[in-house]
């Protein structure tokens, strides 16, 4: 297995590279940031450079994790469209070079908000991010139908891990509690399927090993509200505190939870990390 990971310095890409390394796989890591976890500095938009790398390296698998990453603007950023076109072009290059397996990273944002566990065939996004992710999946599926390149699209639920951007909820809350400061919580009743990056990576590698194709949901099948997550972190850190933001809608009960009847669960995969174990991993990594 010779794998190219694009977006290798990101939250999910880094963990995938780490786990592939533990397996002894041959990896080529491409990312737009200069760091010791990157072999080639390139953006997904540098399509000619990436094509040249792929021609020389001849991978068996491409895992593309690159997308808009700014947590303050990704939902409605105009960059979503650009990443869609670059991802589609990467898929076209993969078909041209007859690369056996192409793995793309989708999102639970491809679904509408719900009051129950998500079903894999009920995609109705309500943000630009979800809209362009879904369009990317549809374009790539159509392109690769009948080609020699197998296509896997992994819809990730609420990812978290040690390398999260510091302005995202869990790092922000840990930082506030650790510094004994008050943290303001918005949308306390939103219920999300919190899944560690190492479980996400395990699920993707399991799916590859099983030869799964098409769209699959990657979540734990368990939902936890934002307020319950905050209470759990507060109990672990035992400092600081939090309050419900005055602007929050206490009646909002958005639910984004993967179904345990999904393709991934039916194939025998199960998450290793409970929410408590995952939060301990993040807290201990910061220590």
Backbone as CSV, one residue per row, in Angstrom:
resi,resn,N_x,N_y,N_z,CA_x,CA_y,CA_z,C_x,C_y,C_z
1,UNK,0.845,-1.196,0.000,0.000,0.000,0.000,0.878,1.242,0.000
2,UNK,0.792,2.001,-1.071,1.545,3.252,-1.193,0.514,4.395,-1.192
3,UNK,0.542,5.184,-0.149,-0.530,6.158,0.060,-0.021,7.588,-0.003
4,UNK,-0.734,8.421,-0.756,-0.520,9.866,-0.728,-1.636,10.477,0.108
5,UNK,-1.254,11.243,1.119,-2.228,11.953,1.950,-2.091,13.442,1.663
6,UNK,-3.166,14.053,1.184,-3.175,15.490,0.895,-3.905,16.177,2.037
7,UNK,-3.267,17.205,2.593,-3.759,17.820,3.817,-3.188,17.108,5.030
8,UNK,-1.936,16.650,4.888,-1.330,15.758,5.887,-1.004,16.441,7.208
9,UNK,-0.986,17.763,7.246,-0.682,18.448,8.509,-1.951,18.859,9.245
10,UNK,-3.117,18.525,8.689,-4.385,18.911,9.298,-4.818,17.968,10.407
11,UNK,-5.935,18.289,11.011,-6.442,17.554,12.166,-6.616,16.063,11.871
12,UNK,-7.250,15.736,10.766,-7.500,14.341,10.415,-6.341,13.753,9.620
13,UNK,-5.794,14.527,8.693,-4.691,14.044,7.866,-3.483,13.617,8.682
14,UNK,-3.154,14.394,9.708,-2.001,14.070,10.552,-2.199,12.716,11.230
15,UNK,-3.397,12.476,11.765,-3.651,11.219,12.475,-3.617,10.035,11.527
16,UNK,-4.153,10.225,10.314,-4.104,9.139,9.327,-2.661,8.775,9.007
17,UNK,-1.826,9.799,8.798,-0.404,9.538,8.511,0.270,8.821,9.671
18,UNK,-0.049,9.234,10.877,0.522,8.602,12.068,0.160,7.113,12.115
19,UNK,-1.114,6.815,11.893,-1.567,5.420,11.962,-1.046,4.587,10.800
20,UNK,-0.949,5.193,9.615,-0.348,4.476,8.483,1.107,4.139,8.780
21,UNK,1.804,5.059,9.440,3.191,4.810,9.826,3.311,3.644,10.788
22,UNK,2.371,3.551,11.739,2.379,2.432,12.685,2.166,1.103,11.978
23,UNK,1.426,1.134,10.876,1.174,-0.084,10.094,2.352,-0.463,9.208
24,UNK,3.325,0.442,9.087,4.463,0.187,8.217,4.197,0.497,6.763
25,UNK,3.125,1.256,6.500,2.790,1.608,5.116,3.753,2.662,4.584
26,UNK,3.893,2.702,3.276,4.677,3.739,2.621,3.769,4.943,2.399
27,UNK,4.184,6.113,2.878,3.330,7.308,2.854,4.077,8.469,2.220
28,UNK,3.371,9.242,1.429,3.877,10.526,0.944,2.906,11.589,1.451
29,UNK,3.434,12.525,2.243,2.584,13.500,2.928,2.690,14.862,2.236
30,UNK,1.542,15.348,1.780,1.490,16.639,1.090,0.636,17.592,1.911
31,UNK,1.147,18.789,2.130,0.398,19.789,2.886,0.834,21.186,2.521
32,UNK,0.009,22.162,2.860,0.321,23.542,2.478,1.156,24.272,3.518
33,UNK,1.398,23.616,4.677,2.202,24.239,5.730,3.575,23.577,5.793
34,UNK,4.583,24.359,6.056,5.932,23.806,6.235,6.040,23.236,7.643
35,UNK,6.296,21.944,7.745,6.457,21.313,9.055,7.171,19.993,8.880
36,UNK,7.549,19.391,10.001,8.276,18.122,9.934,7.350,16.946,9.610
37,UNK,6.037,17.209,9.498,5.123,16.113,9.139,4.729,16.174,7.667
38,UNK,5.449,16.960,6.871,5.153,17.134,5.454,6.374,16.728,4.622
39,UNK,6.140,15.963,3.560,7.205,15.606,2.626,7.275,16.580,1.452
40,UNK,6.100,17.045,1.009,6.029,18.043,-0.071,5.089,19.158,0.351
41,UNK,5.563,20.394,0.220,4.690,21.530,0.505,3.930,21.886,-0.764
42,UNK,2.609,21.682,-0.727,1.764,21.994,-1.876,0.328,22.097,-1.411
43,UNK,-0.425,22.961,-2.043,-1.854,23.088,-1.804,-2.596,22.174,-2.762
44,UNK,-3.785,21.778,-2.410,-4.607,20.978,-3.325,-4.890,21.737,-4.614
45,UNK,-4.787,23.060,-4.562,-5.023,23.878,-5.762,-3.835,23.845,-6.727
46,UNK,-2.679,23.344,-6.259,-1.488,23.227,-7.120,-1.589,21.930,-7.926
47,UNK,-2.572,21.857,-8.800,-2.898,20.580,-9.441,-1.790,20.045,-10.334
48,UNK,-1.089,20.924,-11.055,-0.008,20.454,-11.936,1.132,19.862,-11.126
49,UNK,1.472,20.517,-10.004,2.534,20.003,-9.141,2.124,18.667,-8.530
50,UNK,0.894,18.586,-8.058,0.424,17.338,-7.460,0.381,16.216,-8.497
51,UNK,-0.036,16.533,-9.714,-0.055,15.515,-10.769,1.365,14.999,-11.029
52,UNK,2.323,15.899,-11.063,3.707,15.492,-11.282,4.180,14.563,-10.163
53,UNK,3.822,14.896,-8.922,4.199,14.061,-7.778,3.565,12.672,-7.901
54,UNK,2.293,12.635,-8.282,1.586,11.361,-8.406,2.161,10.496,-9.522
55,UNK,2.547,11.126,-10.629,3.157,10.382,-11.739,4.454,9.725,-11.281
56,UNK,5.241,10.455,-10.514,6.533,9.940,-10.046,6.363,8.896,-8.939
57,UNK,5.401,9.119,-8.054,5.260,8.272,-6.861,4.407,7.024,-7.119
58,UNK,3.445,7.121,-8.010,2.549,6.021,-8.375,1.902,5.364,-7.148
59,UNK,1.076,6.088,-6.431,0.446,5.521,-5.234,-0.656,4.526,-5.590
60,UNK,-0.979,3.670,-4.634,-2.149,2.799,-4.776,-3.385,3.478,-4.191
61,UNK,-3.168,4.420,-3.280,-4.275,5.096,-2.607,-3.998,6.603,-2.494
62,UNK,-5.025,7.394,-2.726,-4.976,8.827,-2.426,-6.032,9.105,-1.370
63,UNK,-5.623,9.757,-0.297,-6.568,10.206,0.727,-6.520,11.730,0.747
64,UNK,-7.601,12.340,0.350,-7.650,13.805,0.294,-8.431,14.355,1.480
65,UNK,-7.733,14.984,2.415,-8.377,15.584,3.593,-8.423,17.104,3.500
66,UNK,-7.915,17.677,2.411,-7.790,19.133,2.303,-9.157,19.793,2.075
67,UNK,-9.402,20.856,2.808,-10.621,21.667,2.633,-10.436,22.958,3.429
68,UNK,-11.452,23.812,3.431,-11.419,25.041,4.241,-11.331,24.639,5.709
69,UNK,-10.376,25.205,6.452,-10.158,24.766,7.832,-10.395,25.843,8.881
70,UNK,-10.587,27.092,8.472,-10.780,28.170,9.439,-12.102,27.956,10.180
71,UNK,-12.067,27.634,11.484,-13.305,27.297,12.199,-14.262,28.470,12.353
72,UNK,-13.781,29.689,12.133,-14.644,30.860,12.289,-15.410,31.207,11.021
73,UNK,-15.029,30.594,9.879,-15.676,30.999,8.637,-15.968,29.874,7.635
74,UNK,-15.601,28.639,7.962,-15.714,27.566,6.963,-17.154,27.299,6.532
75,UNK,-18.118,27.498,7.420,-19.506,27.150,7.088,-20.029,27.894,5.862
76,UNK,-19.670,29.162,5.746,-20.218,29.976,4.655,-19.134,30.638,3.807
77,UNK,-17.915,30.121,3.868,-16.806,30.697,3.111,-16.973,30.461,1.613
78,UNK,-16.614,31.480,0.825,-16.627,31.332,-0.638,-15.541,30.363,-1.103
79,UNK,-14.571,30.058,-0.231,-13.500,29.122,-0.584,-14.013,27.696,-0.742
80,UNK,-15.180,27.396,-0.184,-15.729,26.046,-0.316,-15.858,25.634,-1.777
81,UNK,-16.290,26.572,-2.614,-16.453,26.267,-4.036,-15.112,25.957,-4.684
82,UNK,-14.077,26.725,-4.332,-12.753,26.482,-4.911,-12.218,25.112,-4.513
83,UNK,-12.425,24.732,-3.259,-11.965,23.414,-2.815,-12.739,22.303,-3.517
84,UNK,-14.005,22.557,-3.800,-14.780,21.571,-4.554,-14.148,21.325,-5.919
85,UNK,-13.872,22.400,-6.663,-13.313,22.241,-8.007,-11.940,21.576,-7.964
86,UNK,-11.115,21.939,-6.989,-9.781,21.325,-6.889,-9.876,19.850,-6.526
87,UNK,-10.840,19.499,-5.680,-11.035,18.091,-5.307,-11.510,17.277,-6.507
88,UNK,-12.397,17.857,-7.306,-12.879,17.178,-8.510,-11.741,16.982,-9.508
89,UNK,-10.888,17.997,-9.648,-9.744,17.880,-10.549,-8.778,16.805,-10.067
90,UNK,-8.591,16.711,-8.759,-7.742,15.659,-8.204,-8.325,14.283,-8.526
91,UNK,-9.648,14.178,-8.452,-10.297,12.929,-8.822,-10.095,12.596,-10.292
92,UNK,-10.191,13.612,-11.151,-9.980,13.399,-12.592,-8.565,12.907,-12.859
93,UNK,-7.579,13.506,-12.185,-6.188,13.091,-12.337,-6.011,11.638,-11.872
94,UNK,-6.680,11.283,-10.787,-6.593,9.913,-10.267,-7.108,8.906,-11.285
95,UNK,-8.207,9.269,-11.957,-8.760,8.386,-12.997,-7.793,8.293,-14.166
96,UNK,-7.255,9.436,-14.589,-6.318,9.467,-15.717,-5.097,8.599,-15.445
97,UNK,-4.600,8.639,-14.211,-3.401,7.879,-13.856,-3.721,6.447,-13.399
98,UNK,-5.014,6.116,-13.400,-5.475,4.785,-13.009,-5.014,4.404,-11.608
99,UNK,-5.134,5.371,-10.702,-4.817,5.106,-9.296,-5.954,4.251,-8.725
100,UNK,-5.639,3.132,-8.087,-6.681,2.157,-7.714,-7.752,2.663,-6.741
101,UNK,-7.365,3.550,-5.797,-8.314,3.897,-4.737,-8.219,5.385,-4.413
102,UNK,-9.365,6.068,-4.410,-9.439,7.490,-4.061,-10.392,7.645,-2.876
103,UNK,-9.896,8.261,-1.807,-10.700,8.455,-0.595,-10.871,9.957,-0.357
104,UNK,-12.107,10.401,-0.288,-12.410,11.796,-0.008,-13.048,11.933,1.364
105,UNK,-12.887,13.117,1.955,-13.430,13.372,3.288,-14.647,14.280,3.189
106,UNK,-15.789,13.727,3.534,-17.013,14.499,3.583,-17.336,14.909,5.005
107,UNK,-18.596,15.237,5.247,-18.979,15.773,6.550,-20.447,15.502,6.845
108,UNK,-20.771,15.431,8.131,-22.176,15.327,8.531,-22.943,16.588,8.147
109,UNK,-22.215,17.662,7.812,-22.867,18.898,7.351,-23.563,18.700,6.006
110,UNK,-23.294,17.583,5.333,-24.017,17.262,4.098,-25.473,16.907,4.377
111,UNK,-25.783,16.648,5.655,-27.156,16.367,6.055,-27.807,17.641,6.589
112,UNK,-29.122,17.668,6.571,-29.840,18.750,7.244,-29.774,18.494,8.745
113,UNK,-30.144,19.502,9.536,-30.275,19.260,10.967,-31.420,18.282,11.170
114,UNK,-31.365,17.545,12.264,-32.307,16.452,12.443,-32.747,16.359,13.896
115,UNK,-33.735,15.546,14.138,-34.150,15.247,15.505,-33.907,13.781,15.836
116,UNK,-33.132,13.102,14.978,-32.852,11.683,15.187,-31.507,11.354,14.553
117,UNK,-31.089,10.106,14.671,-29.833,9.674,14.041,-29.921,9.838,12.528
118,UNK,-28.787,10.229,11.913,-28.754,10.476,10.477,-28.807,9.167,9.688
119,UNK,-29.423,9.222,8.518,-29.412,8.093,7.590,-28.543,8.466,6.396
120,UNK,-27.810,7.501,5.848,-26.808,7.795,4.823,-27.400,8.273,3.500
121,UNK,-28.705,8.155,3.312,-29.302,8.560,2.039,-30.221,9.777,2.186
122,UNK,-30.000,10.594,3.224,-30.912,11.708,3.490,-30.179,13.048,3.491
123,UNK,-29.352,13.290,2.480,-28.507,14.481,2.448,-29.275,15.727,2.001
124,UNK,-29.381,16.710,2.893,-29.984,18.006,2.571,-29.224,19.073,3.354
125,UNK,-28.071,19.536,2.850,-27.236,20.475,3.614,-27.873,21.849,3.740
126,UNK,-27.502,22.560,4.823,-28.030,23.906,5.021,-26.925,24.951,5.232
127,UNK,-25.691,24.617,4.814,-24.586,25.583,4.805,-23.841,25.440,3.484
128,UNK,-23.059,26.461,3.128,-22.223,26.367,1.922,-21.240,25.214,2.057
129,UNK,-20.690,25.060,3.246,-19.734,23.980,3.497,-20.360,22.620,3.164
130,UNK,-21.539,22.353,3.733,-22.216,21.097,3.470,-22.649,20.967,2.018
131,UNK,-23.108,22.078,1.431,-23.561,22.086,0.045,-22.437,21.689,-0.909
132,UNK,-21.261,22.303,-0.742,-20.157,22.020,-1.666,-19.497,20.674,-1.389
133,UNK,-19.540,20.229,-0.142,-19.077,18.869,0.142,-19.959,17.853,-0.588
134,UNK,-21.269,18.056,-0.509,-22.191,17.136,-1.158,-22.043,17.169,-2.677
135,UNK,-21.884,18.368,-3.251,-21.670,18.478,-4.693,-20.380,17.778,-5.116
136,UNK,-19.354,17.898,-4.296,-18.078,17.225,-4.582,-18.287,15.717,-4.641
137,UNK,-18.991,15.196,-3.648,-19.284,13.756,-3.634,-20.042,13.332,-4.890
138,UNK,-21.046,14.083,-5.270,-21.864,13.715,-6.430,-21.054,13.752,-7.725
139,UNK,-20.223,14.800,-7.887,-19.391,14.904,-9.093,-18.389,13.750,-9.164
140,UNK,-17.711,13.486,-8.036,-16.705,12.425,-8.026,-17.345,11.054,-8.263
141,UNK,-18.509,10.828,-7.669,-19.201,9.545,-7.862,-19.515,9.317,-9.331
142,UNK,-20.019,10.356,-9.990,-20.380,10.244,-11.401,-19.150,10.025,-12.268
143,UNK,-18.061,10.768,-11.965,-16.821,10.648,-12.741,-16.226,9.253,-12.644
144,UNK,-16.251,8.696,-11.445,-15.520,7.447,-11.200,-16.324,6.197,-11.520
145,UNK,-17.614,6.388,-11.786,-18.441,5.255,-12.151,-17.915,4.626,-13.448
146,UNK,-17.565,3.366,-13.385,-17.050,2.669,-14.560,-15.566,2.845,-14.805
147,UNK,-14.885,3.632,-13.960,-13.438,3.812,-14.115,-12.700,2.713,-13.361
148,UNK,-11.373,2.736,-13.435,-10.552,1.758,-12.711,-10.218,2.229,-11.310
149,UNK,-10.728,3.405,-10.931,-10.462,3.963,-9.605,-11.670,3.751,-8.698
150,UNK,-11.479,3.035,-7.609,-12.537,2.859,-6.625,-12.650,4.131,-5.777
151,UNK,-13.872,4.462,-5.377,-14.121,5.732,-4.707,-14.826,5.513,-3.363
152,UNK,-14.202,6.040,-2.306,-14.779,6.002,-0.960,-14.950,7.429,-0.460
153,UNK,-16.136,7.743,0.025,-16.434,9.085,0.553,-16.842,8.924,2.013
154,UNK,-16.068,9.509,2.926,-16.293,9.317,4.356,-16.886,10.585,4.966
155,UNK,-18.108,10.476,5.453,-18.779,11.630,6.072,-18.481,11.625,7.572
156,UNK,-17.683,12.607,7.988,-17.196,12.675,9.362,-18.173,13.456,10.229
157,UNK,-18.454,12.928,11.411,-19.294,13.666,12.350,-18.415,14.602,13.195
158,UNK,-18.665,14.819,14.456,-17.998,15.907,15.195,-16.592,15.495,15.626
159,UNK,-15.623,15.775,14.773,-14.238,15.372,15.027,-13.601,16.223,16.127
160,UNK,-12.798,15.576,16.961,-11.978,16.316,17.935,-10.721,15.507,18.237
161,UNK,-9.708,16.211,18.704,-8.433,15.558,19.006,-7.414,16.572,19.472
162,UNK,-6.210,16.112,19.796,-5.187,16.998,20.375,-4.746,18.142,19.468
163,UNK,-4.886,18.022,18.160,-4.374,19.039,17.248,-5.458,20.005,16.752
164,UNK,-6.566,20.062,17.444,-7.641,20.976,17.043,-7.208,22.432,17.120
165,UNK,-7.777,23.245,16.234,-7.570,24.693,16.305,-8.040,25.199,17.672
166,UNK,-7.248,26.070,18.277,-7.503,26.508,19.653,-8.808,27.274,19.822
167,UNK,-9.415,27.756,18.734,-10.664,28.510,18.871,-11.891,27.602,18.795
168,UNK,-11.701,26.324,18.510,-12.842,25.407,18.493,-13.309,25.122,19.912
169,UNK,-14.494,24.546,20.035,-15.155,24.455,21.338,-14.330,23.745,22.401
170,UNK,-13.891,22.513,22.135,-13.221,21.740,23.185,-11.910,22.383,23.629
171,UNK,-11.000,22.784,22.722,-9.781,23.461,23.182,-10.076,24.771,23.908
172,UNK,-11.060,25.530,23.432,-11.407,26.803,24.080,-11.919,26.563,25.493
173,UNK,-12.760,25.559,25.645,-13.324,25.260,26.960,-12.258,24.727,27.911
174,UNK,-11.394,23.842,27.416,-10.299,23.329,28.260,-9.396,24.473,28.701
175,UNK,-9.077,25.358,27.778,-8.207,26.486,28.105,-8.840,27.384,29.166
176,UNK,-10.124,27.676,29.008,-10.810,28.537,29.975,-10.870,27.885,31.356
177,UNK,-11.237,26.606,31.387,-11.318,25.910,32.667,-9.951,25.788,33.335
178,UNK,-8.923,25.491,32.540,-7.564,25.332,33.077,-7.037,26.637,33.656
179,UNK,-7.484,27.755,33.095,-7.054,29.068,33.565,-8.041,29.690,34.549
180,UNK,-8.985,28.861,35.006,-9.945,29.282,36.032,-10.746,30.512,35.609
181,UNK,-11.140,30.521,34.346,-11.948,31.632,33.840,-13.314,31.118,33.404
182,UNK,-14.272,32.039,33.335,-15.642,31.686,32.986,-15.784,31.555,31.473
183,UNK,-16.433,30.492,31.023,-16.607,30.237,29.600,-18.084,30.349,29.246
184,UNK,-18.392,31.035,28.144,-19.770,31.233,27.722,-20.143,30.206,26.659
185,UNK,-21.216,29.476,26.898,-21.624,28.404,25.996,-22.827,28.823,25.164
186,UNK,-22.718,28.642,23.870,-23.816,28.889,22.948,-24.427,27.542,22.529
187,UNK,-25.681,27.519,22.194,-26.379,26.306,21.738,-26.136,25.111,22.673
188,UNK,-26.453,25.268,23.959,-26.138,24.207,24.938,-26.848,22.892,24.678
189,UNK,-28.008,22.936,24.026,-28.797,21.720,23.828,-28.530,21.021,22.501
190,UNK,-27.636,21.572,21.694,-27.249,20.896,20.461,-26.593,19.557,20.788
191,UNK,-27.054,18.507,20.157,-26.529,17.167,20.419,-25.691,16.722,19.228
192,UNK,-24.427,16.381,19.500,-23.494,16.023,18.441,-22.861,14.668,18.716
193,UNK,-22.379,14.061,17.659,-21.695,12.770,17.732,-20.200,13.054,17.754
194,UNK,-19.638,13.174,18.951,-18.230,13.534,19.140,-17.366,12.304,18.909
195,UNK,-16.434,12.406,17.968,-15.591,11.256,17.633,-14.131,11.699,17.526
196,UNK,-13.235,10.940,18.155,-11.820,11.296,18.159,-11.205,11.113,16.779
197,UNK,-10.160,11.870,16.528,-9.456,11.742,15.247,-8.820,10.357,15.110
198,UNK,-8.445,9.752,16.223,-7.851,8.412,16.090,-8.915,7.372,15.748
199,UNK,-10.151,7.543,16.218,-11.221,6.647,15.789,-11.600,6.910,14.331
200,UNK,-11.561,8.169,13.919,-11.820,8.499,12.512,-10.787,7.827,11.618
201,UNK,-9.524,7.953,11.997,-8.448,7.344,11.219,-8.607,5.827,11.167
202,UNK,-8.914,5.222,12.301,-9.121,3.770,12.339,-10.277,3.359,11.427
203,UNK,-11.330,4.168,11.431,-12.495,3.850,10.593,-12.151,3.930,9.114
204,UNK,-11.383,4.948,8.729,-10.992,5.102,7.326,-10.093,3.949,6.896
205,UNK,-9.121,3.603,7.713,-8.209,2.513,7.363,-8.931,1.168,7.366
206,UNK,-9.879,0.999,8.270,-10.721,-0.208,8.276,-11.524,-0.298,6.978
207,UNK,-12.093,0.826,6.564,-12.906,0.858,5.345,-12.082,0.507,4.120
208,UNK,-10.848,1.025,4.076,-9.949,0.702,2.971,-9.636,-0.787,2.967
209,UNK,-9.320,-1.313,4.141,-8.969,-2.730,4.267,-10.141,-3.629,3.862
210,UNK,-11.360,-3.173,4.155,-12.557,-3.960,3.823,-13.012,-3.746,2.376
211,UNK,-12.384,-2.783,1.697,-12.757,-2.508,0.318,-14.094,-1.805,0.168
212,UNK,-14.498,-1.052,1.185,-15.770,-0.337,1.125,-15.686,0.792,0.096
213,UNK,-16.783,1.062,-0.566,-16.855,2.140,-1.549,-18.149,2.915,-1.335
214,UNK,-18.222,4.088,-2.001,-19.407,4.921,-1.882,-19.379,5.739,-0.613
215,UNK,-20.510,6.327,-0.227,-20.534,7.147,0.983,-20.693,6.301,2.236
216,UNK,-19.915,6.590,3.263,-20.102,5.958,4.567,-20.040,7.037,5.641
217,UNK,-20.826,6.877,6.683,-20.816,7.793,7.813,-19.814,7.309,8.847
218,UNK,-19.032,8.248,9.391,-18.083,7.908,10.452,-18.443,8.691,11.708
219,UNK,-19.072,7.994,12.623,-19.456,8.554,13.917,-19.541,7.418,14.914
220,UNK,-19.807,7.755,16.163,-19.862,6.729,17.204,-21.253,6.134,17.357
221,UNK,-22.275,6.853,16.869,-23.650,6.426,17.086,-24.211,6.901,18.404
222,UNK,-23.388,7.668,19.154,-23.821,8.210,20.450,-23.822,9.731,20.399
223,UNK,-24.874,10.341,20.890,-24.960,11.800,20.908,-24.816,12.356,22.310
224,UNK,-24.111,13.484,22.418,-23.940,14.176,23.702,-24.166,15.663,23.480
225,UNK,-24.959,16.286,24.332,-25.226,17.712,24.181,-23.990,18.524,24.548
226,UNK,-23.952,19.734,24.051,-22.834,20.628,24.345,-22.728,20.879,25.849
227,UNK,-23.855,21.063,26.505,-23.820,21.331,27.945,-23.323,20.116,28.732
228,UNK,-23.696,18.907,28.297,-23.209,17.701,28.975,-21.709,17.508,28.741
229,UNK,-21.244,17.850,27.547,-19.810,17.806,27.271,-19.069,18.765,28.197
230,UNK,-19.615,19.976,28.352,-18.982,20.977,29.215,-18.942,20.498,30.661
231,UNK,-20.030,19.895,31.122,-20.056,19.367,32.495,-19.020,18.272,32.693
232,UNK,-18.849,17.409,31.688,-17.866,16.334,31.772,-16.454,16.896,31.841
233,UNK,-16.150,17.876,31.007,-14.828,18.499,31.052,-14.600,19.211,32.382
234,UNK,-15.619,19.890,32.877,-15.490,20.606,34.153,-15.197,19.628,35.288
235,UNK,-15.843,18.462,35.253,-15.603,17.448,36.286,-14.181,16.911,36.225
236,UNK,-13.598,16.862,35.023,-12.239,16.347,34.863,-11.192,17.382,35.285
237,UNK,-11.413,18.626,34.936,-10.407,19.660,35.187,-10.571,20.272,36.573
238,UNK,-11.811,20.314,37.062,-12.121,20.782,38.414,-11.672,22.219,38.690
239,UNK,-11.740,23.021,37.676,-11.409,24.441,37.839,-12.342,25.235,36.922
240,UNK,-12.336,26.544,37.127,-13.087,27.414,36.237,-14.583,27.154,36.310
241,UNK,-15.279,27.534,35.258,-16.728,27.352,35.200,-17.247,27.828,33.865
242,UNK,-18.541,27.756,33.675,-19.116,28.211,32.419,-20.539,28.699,32.670
243,UNK,-21.044,29.448,31.723,-22.418,29.919,31.784,-23.036,29.801,30.403
244,UNK,-24.347,29.765,30.353,-25.052,29.727,29.082,-25.124,31.148,28.541
245,UNK,-24.722,31.324,27.292,-24.736,32.657,26.686,-26.165,33.197,26.650
246,UNK,-26.295,34.489,26.945,-27.625,35.110,26.952,-28.253,35.104,25.566
247,UNK,-27.396,35.010,24.513,-27.897,35.004,23.138,-28.291,33.612,22.656
248,UNK,-28.053,32.590,23.485,-28.303,31.218,23.043,-29.797,30.909,23.037
249,UNK,-30.164,29.945,22.218,-31.541,29.484,22.144,-31.652,28.202,22.960
250,UNK,-32.169,28.321,24.170,-32.212,27.162,25.063,-33.149,26.076,24.562
251,UNK,-34.004,26.420,23.574,-34.934,25.430,23.042,-34.385,24.744,21.782
252,UNK,-33.219,25.224,21.299,-32.627,24.631,20.096,-32.141,23.218,20.413
253,UNK,-32.619,22.254,19.663,-32.220,20.869,19.928,-31.788,20.201,18.634
254,UNK,-30.883,20.851,17.956,-30.307,20.261,16.746,-29.593,18.972,17.111
255,UNK,-29.765,17.963,16.279,-29.128,16.662,16.528,-28.364,16.227,15.284
256,UNK,-27.082,15.896,15.471,-26.273,15.318,14.399,-25.566,14.091,14.962
257,UNK,-26.165,12.949,14.778,-25.633,11.696,15.320,-25.696,10.628,14.236
258,UNK,-24.604,9.914,14.056,-24.559,8.846,13.053,-25.452,7.687,13.472
259,UNK,-26.021,7.021,12.496,-26.852,5.853,12.770,-25.976,4.617,12.979
260,UNK,-26.355,3.795,13.930,-25.632,2.535,14.144,-26.046,1.478,13.113
261,UNK,-26.940,1.865,12.200,-27.305,0.984,11.091,-26.554,1.355,9.817
262,UNK,-25.505,2.155,9.959,-24.730,2.619,8.805,-23.897,1.491,8.216
263,UNK,-23.379,1.741,7.015,-22.533,0.760,6.319,-21.335,0.361,7.170
264,UNK,-20.724,1.343,7.831,-19.523,1.084,8.626,-19.831,0.142,9.789
265,UNK,-20.908,0.407,10.517,-21.285,-0.461,11.629,-21.686,-1.846,11.130
266,UNK,-22.391,-1.893,10.010,-22.797,-3.187,9.448,-21.588,-4.022,9.029
267,UNK,-20.460,-3.347,8.733,-19.236,-4.051,8.315,-18.417,-4.544,9.501
268,UNK,-18.850,-4.200,10.719,-18.178,-4.722,11.908,-17.304,-3.741,12.659
269,UNK,-17.187,-2.500,12.163,-16.355,-1.514,12.857,-17.081,-0.981,14.084
270,UNK,-16.307,-0.700,15.153,-16.833,-0.040,16.333,-15.788,0.958,16.837
271,UNK,-16.210,2.093,17.380,-15.244,3.046,17.923,-14.558,2.489,19.166
272,UNK,-13.308,2.880,19.358,-12.566,2.455,20.549,-12.732,3.427,21.710
273,UNK,-12.892,4.716,21.392,-12.893,5.755,22.428,-14.303,6.120,22.873
274,UNK,-14.545,6.072,24.167,-15.732,6.719,24.718,-15.455,8.226,24.736
275,UNK,-16.474,9.036,24.948,-16.258,10.481,25.031,-15.323,10.811,26.191
276,UNK,-15.484,10.132,27.308,-14.620,10.375,28.468,-13.160,10.044,28.153
277,UNK,-12.928,8.902,27.510,-11.561,8.502,27.147,-10.950,9.492,26.152
278,UNK,-11.759,9.929,25.188,-11.257,10.870,24.197,-10.862,12.202,24.811
279,UNK,-11.674,12.685,25.735,-11.352,13.953,26.397,-10.104,13.812,27.258
280,UNK,-9.939,12.650,27.906,-8.702,12.410,28.677,-7.487,12.455,27.757
281,UNK,-7.596,11.883,26.583,-6.506,11.905,25.592,-6.128,13.336,25.238
282,UNK,-7.120,14.165,24.992,-6.875,15.563,24.626,-6.250,16.319,25.811
283,UNK,-6.796,16.135,27.003,-6.294,16.841,28.194,-4.860,16.428,28.482
284,UNK,-4.579,15.119,28.447,-3.232,14.629,28.748,-2.225,15.070,27.700
285,UNK,-2.655,15.173,26.454,-1.759,15.642,25.388,-1.315,17.081,25.637
286,UNK,-2.175,17.878,26.243,-1.866,19.282,26.539,-0.930,19.420,27.726
287,UNK,-0.869,18.389,28.571,-0.082,18.474,29.809,1.418,18.443,29.547
